[in-house]
Amino acid sequence: MFLSSMQEKDIINTFDGKKIGTIIDAEVDENGKVTTLFVQNRKFFFLIGKKHEIKWSSIEKIGKDVILVKFDNL
């Protein structure tokens, strides 16, 4: 799966069921594996919300339209 296709998906927190945001960047280790996703929520069209770092290990499921993560640091 390409990062560009993952950026189109909403990131949903399974801890509380709320939308965290969308992927804006990713961190890759020296072996080419994604270790961290950087997610940001857009409050309105021009207002940008808080940026979150989500470890790859927190991903529970990647679906057609959403990525479910267990994230309790909001």
ZIPEWO-V316342 format. One record per residue. N is the residue number from 1. RES is the residue in three letters. PHI is phi in radians with two decimals (999 if undefined). NEAR is the number of other ideal C-beta (glycine too) atoms within 8 Angstrom. Layout:
n res phi near
N RES PHI NEAR
N RES PHI NEAR
This chain:
n res phi near
1 MET 999 4
2 PHE -1.52 5
3 LEU -1.06 8
4 SER -1.06 6
5 SER -1.32 8
6 MET -1.26 12
7 GLN -1.18 9
8 GLU -1.44 6
9 LYS -1.61 13
10 ASP -1.38 9
11 ILE -1.73 15
12 ILE -1.97 12
13 ASN -1.52 14
14 THR -1.31 8
15 PHE -1.17 8
16 ASP -2.32 5
17 GLY 1.40 6
18 LYS -1.62 7
19 LYS -1.32 8
20 ILE -1.49 13
21 GLY 2.67 12
22 THR -2.26 12
23 ILE -1.26 13
24 ILE -1.95 9
25 ASP -2.88 6
26 ALA -2.53 9
27 GLU -1.85 9
28 VAL -2.11 7
29 ASP -1.42 7
30 GLU -1.16 3
31 ASN -1.63 4
32 GLY 1.52 5
33 LYS -1.69 7
34 VAL -1.23 9
35 THR -1.92 8
36 THR -2.50 10
37 LEU -1.87 14
38 PHE -1.82 13
39 VAL -2.09 14
40 GLN -2.37 12
41 ASN -1.79 11
42 ARG -1.65 10
43 LYS -1.20 6
44 PHE -2.37 5
45 PHE -0.96 4
46 PHE -1.96 4
47 LEU -1.61 7
48 ILE -1.86 7
49 GLY -1.52 9
50 LYS -1.17 5
51 LYS -1.68 8
52 HIS -2.08 12
53 GLU -1.81 8
54 ILE -2.11 14
55 LYS -1.19 7
56 TRP -1.01 10
57 SER -1.16 4
58 SER -1.42 9
59 ILE -1.25 11
60 GLU -1.71 7
61 LYS -2.79 6
62 ILE -1.92 8
63 GLY -1.81 8
64 LYS -1.14 3
65 ASP -2.01 5
66 VAL -2.39 9
67 ILE -2.11 13
68 LEU -1.65 11
69 VAL -2.28 13
70 LYS -1.73 9
71 PHE -2.46 11
72 ASP -1.98 6
73 ASN -1.81 4
74 LEU -1.46 9
